Amino acid sequence: MNPLDTMTMDGALPPLADLAVKGAVILAAAACAAWMLRRASASARHLAWAMGFAGMLALPLLGALLPAWRVPVLPAADAASPASAVALDAPAAADRAAPAPAISIAPDAPPVDAPHGPGLAAILLLVWAAGAAVALGRLAASVARVRREGRIALPVRTGPAAALLARLARRMGVSRPIELLEGDVDAMPLTWGILRPRILLPRGTEAWPDGRLEAVLLHELAHVRRRDCLAQVAAEAACVLHWFNPLAWAALRRLKLESEHACDDQVLLAGAPGCDYADHLLDVARALRPARHMAVAAVAMARPTQLRTRLQAVLSADRRRGPVPRRLAVPALLVAALGVAGVAALTPDSAIGAQPGLVPPAECPATGSLQHLDEVTGGVWRVSWSNGRGCAGEARIHEGVRFGAGGIASVERGG
């Protein structure tokens, strides 16, 4: 690797740093939206967090597809950087400029190679890959546990629970077929599945008090109707890419909490008394086994860490509980999509000292014959070039610049 390769990095962020910065910007925007919606319903705040995670997932794809939007925000490159652009045709340019007495050019000088061994960028890439592998393994293990639970659980197609599920699904407008399963006697009610939703209930629900089975099924059906499993798995996948960012994991916890609040609101809007539903939540969390190993890929009804906050919200009398109207959700999605596209296309560039029209070789390949215009004035070599295809640039080179076969070999003090 010669110095020219490192010079082409000026004015741009490395890919991992670019992904991290843009992901943090999107998370910050989602957090601001959630804060502004703090007096709105939980469904609105959940939508804000879900759009943030969707934008984080879309960043790599949009960054590859969209044209770069260069904004001058980085410090300018050093004085040697413009000279590196001459390496598009360095030997030919050196031959034409040889008569200039103020310039020291040595075409046969050996190129200066960078030190061998892994650089900082390679080390950071390995660290990121190791962390992403751990986070991905956590998600894959949870998916495997959920699939295993689906195989060993007994399907429930008849009986009071199956009849009640069908009736409540019609009432809530859920038209997708839902498979009802029966697990262990202490299994926590769970919902999972994006294309084929499944609801898991513990064995022995016929002995539950009046209203508990209906409240539990209403809560789980709300998850199916809102497609919370899709939003949660997408957020977990975004955290795999951004595992190093603690804000991503904090946002994931907020997303899950707002999802439970929104489903609790649906149960209360369906007519369940708040005090009775709070008792059901407390008894379910106390009597049934938390689904810790499956909670990454599935949505559990009650998590002990969320219980206090959820009980306070259920018993609150002045809390807004309605869903987000479509007339507001669609414009919000469009605005969020435009914002994510703008962040993905944003490319920081040098702010001060950059030469107008100077294009780094990495952005302007030397295709076709380049036309040079050379002149020497007062010891300064000015070179302009163009290939007639939108690739043009200009460099001003002071004395002390030495060229080699691989490009710029050295720049002396003052050069």
N, C-alpha and C positions, 0 to 999 in steps of 0.2 A: 504493500500500500504506500503510495507516494503522497507527498503533501498536497497534491492537487485533489486527491480523493477526500481529504479532510476539509479542504477549503470549500468544496461544493456543499458541505453541510451548513455553511453560514446562512443565516436568515431563515432557518427552518428548525423545528423541534424534532428529535428522534421519535419514531412511531409510538413507543410505549409512553413517553412523556406527553406526546400529543393526545393519546387516548386518555391518559389520566387527567390531564387538565380539562379537556372537553367533557369528560364524564363528570368531573366535579362541578363544572359550570351548569350542566343539566340538572344535577342533583340539587344544587343551590336554587335553581329556578323552581324546581318542584317543591322544595321546602318553603320558599317564599309564597308560592301559590297555596300550599296547605295552611300556612300561617294566616294568610288573608281570608281563608275559608274557615277559620277556627269557629265562627259562629254559625256556619252552614251545617248541613247534614254530614254524617260520616261517609255517605256515598260520594259526596263531592270531594272530600279530602282523599278518599281512596282512589278516586279517578285521577287526581293530581299526582299521587305517588306512582300509580300504574303507568301514566303517560311518561313520567320521568324514567322509569326502568325500561320501558319500551324504547325510548330515545337512546339510552345507553347501549342497548343491544344493537340498535340500528347504526350506531356511529361508524364501525369499521366498514360496513357495506356502503353507506352513503359517502364516506370519505373516499372510497375507491371509485364510485360512479360519478360524483358531482365534480364539476370543474373547480379548481382552487380559487378561492376569494382572498387575494393577498391584501393584508392590512399591515401598515407599518407600525409595529409595536415593539420589536426587538431592537437592542442596540446595534449600531452599524458594524459591519465587518471591519477588520483592520486594513491598513493601506495596501497590504499585499494581496488582498482578495480580488480587487479588480484585475490585477495583473494575471491572475490564474485563468481568466477567461481567454487569454491569448493562446493557451494551450490547445485550443481547437485546431490550430495549425501552427504550432510553435516552431518547428524547424523551418518551415517556409518563411514565416515572419522574421525569424532570426537572420536568415540569409539576406533578405531585402534590407534589413536595418543595419547590416554590418558596417557600412561606411560611417555611421554616426559615431564621432569620437567620444561622446559623453557616455556611451553605453558599453558595458563590458558583457560580451556574450560569448559563451563557450559551448557550442553545440555538442562537443564530445564529452562534456562533464558528466560523470555518472549520476543518476538520480539518487536522491536521498530517501532511503526506505525508512518506514516507521519501525519502532522496536517490535520485535516478535512477541507473541504471547497474547492471551485474551485481553481485550480492552474492557473499559468500564461498561460500554453498551452491551457487550456479550455477557458479562457477569450479571448485569441487571436482567437481561433476558432470561438467563438460566434461573435466577431467583423467582422471577415472575412465573415462569413455566412450572417450577416446583410448587409454588403456592396455588396456582390454578389447578394443578393435578390433584392436590389435596382437596380443594373445594369441589372439584368435579367428582372425585371419588365419594365425597359425602353425599352429593346429590344422587349419584348412581346407586349407592347403597340404600338410600331411602326408597328409590324407585323399585329396587329389587325386593325390599321388604313389603312394600305395598302390593306388588304383583304376587308375592308369595301368600299374603293374607287373602287376596282375592281368590287364589286357587284352593285354599284350605277352608275358607268360610262356606257355610251352607247357604244356598240360594233360597230366598223366601218368596214364593209365588202365590201363596194362598194364606188365609188367616186375617186377623184384625189389622195387623201392621201393614200387610200388602194392600188391603182394601182402603185403609186410611191414607196411605201414600198416594194411591191413584186419585182419590177424591181431592186431596190437598194440591196435587200437581195440577189438576184441572182448574182449581180455584186460583192458583197463582199464575196460570198461563204457561206452564212448563210443558211443552209438547214433546220434548225428546224422551225416548225410552230410558228409563232408569232401572238399574238392577239393584234390588234390595238384598243384602247379605246379613247373615247372623254369625257373629263371632263368639268369643269366650264370654263367660258370664260377667267378667270385669272389663270387657273391651270398651274403650272410649268411642262414642259415636264419631264416625269419620266420613268424609266425602273425598273422592278422588276421581280422576278420569276426565280428559278433555273432550274426546270424541264419544266415549261410552261412560257416562257418569255412573258411579256406584256409591251407594250409601251403606255403611256398615253399622249395625246395631248390636248391642250385647244380647246374649241369650237371657230370657226371662223377662222381657218387656211387658208380658201380660200381667205381671204382678206389680207394675208401676202404679203410682197414684193417678187419679183421674187428671187428664190434661197434660201429663208429662210427655207421653208418647207423641201427642199432637204438637207440643211445643218443640220437641227435639226434631221431628220430621219437618216442621215449618222452617226451623233454623237451617237444616241441611239442604232443603229445597231452595232456600234463598241463596246458598252458595252455588248451587247448580244453575239457578236462573241468572245470577250475576257473573258466572264463569270465573269464580275466584280461583279455582285450581289453575287455570291458564295464567292468570295474572301472577300467582305465587310462583309457579315454575319459571316463568319468564324473569321474575325478579331474582330468583335463585341463580338462574343462568347469567344474569348481568353481574351478580356478585362473584361468580366464578371469574369473569374477566377483570373485575375491579376488586379483587379480594384484598388488596393492599390498602384500600380506602376505608377507614372506619366509618365514614359517613354513609357508605353503601350499606353496611350491616345495620346501622341505626335506622336508615330509611326502610330497610326490609322489615324490621320490627314494627315500625309505624304502619307500614302497609298491611301487615297481618292483623294488627290491632284494629285499624279502621275497617278491615273486612269483617271482623267479628262484631264491631259496633253496628255496621250496616245491616248485618243479618239479624242481630237482636232487634233493631228497629223494625225490620220486616215482620218479626213475630208479634211485636206490640201493635203494629198497624193492622195485623190480622185479627186483633181482638183479644189477645191474651192479657190479663191483668198484670201490671208491672210487679206487684209484690209476689204473686204466684210464680211468675217466670223467674224472678230472682231466687226464689226458693228452689226451683228446679235446677237452675244453673249451679247453685251451691251444692246441692245433693249430688248432682252428676259429677262435679269436680272432686267431691270428697269420697264417693263410693267407687268410682271407676278408675282404671289404670291409665295414666297419661301416656299418650302415643308419642314418646320422644323420638324413637327411631324412624317413625313414619311421618312425622310432622313436617318434614322438608318437602315431600312430594304430595302430601295429603293435607286436608284442612280438618283439624280436630275441633270438636265443639267447645271444649273448655280446656284452657291451659291455666295452671295455677298462677303463673306469673302475671296473667292478664285479668284475673278474677276480680280483684278489688276495683280496678278501673271500670270494668264492665258492669259490675253491680251498681256503682255510683251513677253510671250513664243510664242504666235501665230504670233506676228509681228517680231520675231527674225529671221534673215536671215541665221545664221550660226548654227542653232540648228539641231541635229540629230533627225529624226522622224520615222525611220523604226521600225518594230516589231522585237522581238528577234527571230533569226533563230532557227529552231528546233535542228540543229546540235550543238548549244550552250546551248539551254534550257535544253535538256535532261541530258547532263553531269552535268550541274549546279544543277539540281534537285537531281541527284544521290549523288553528293558531299554533298549537304545540308542534305539529308536523313541520310547519314552516320554520319555527324557531330551531328545531333540531337540525333541519337541513342547513340553515345558516351557520350553526355552530360547527357542523361536520365539514362544511366547505371552507371555513375560516382557516387561513394559513398565515401565521405571524411572519412578518418580513422585516428587514432592516429599516430603521426609521431615519437615521442621520448619516449623511456622508455617502449614501449609495449613488452611483452614477446613473442618471436617467438613460434608459435603453439598454443597460448592461444586463444580460441574461446569463446565468450560470450555465456551463456546458451541460449539466445534468438535465436542465430544462429546455435546452436548445441544441439538439444533436446536429452534428456537422454533416448533413445530408446534402449531396450536390457540391458544386464548386463554390468556395467562399471568395468573395471579392474584397480585397484589402485596400485600404487607403492609409498610407504611412506618411508621416511627416515628423521632423525633429525641430523643435523650437526651444532655444534656451536650455538645452540639455534634457528636455523632456520628450520622450518618444510617444507620439499619439497614434494609436492604431484603431481604425474603424473597420468593421466587416459586415457583410450581409450576403445571404444566399438567395435573396429574392423570394423567399417563402415565409416571410414573417420572422425570420431568425436574424437578428441584427444586434450589434453591441458596439461598445467603445471602451478602450482602456488607455490610461495614461501611465507610462512606465518611466520611473526615474532611474538614474544610474545605479549599478550594483545588482541588477537582476541577471541571473545566469540560467540559461536553458540547458536541458539535457535531453536524451532520447525519450525519456518518459514524461517530459513536461518541464515545469519550473524546478530547477535543481537547488537554487539557493537565492536568498534575498539578503544582501549585505546591509549593514547599518546605514540608514539614510536612504536606502533604495526603495 
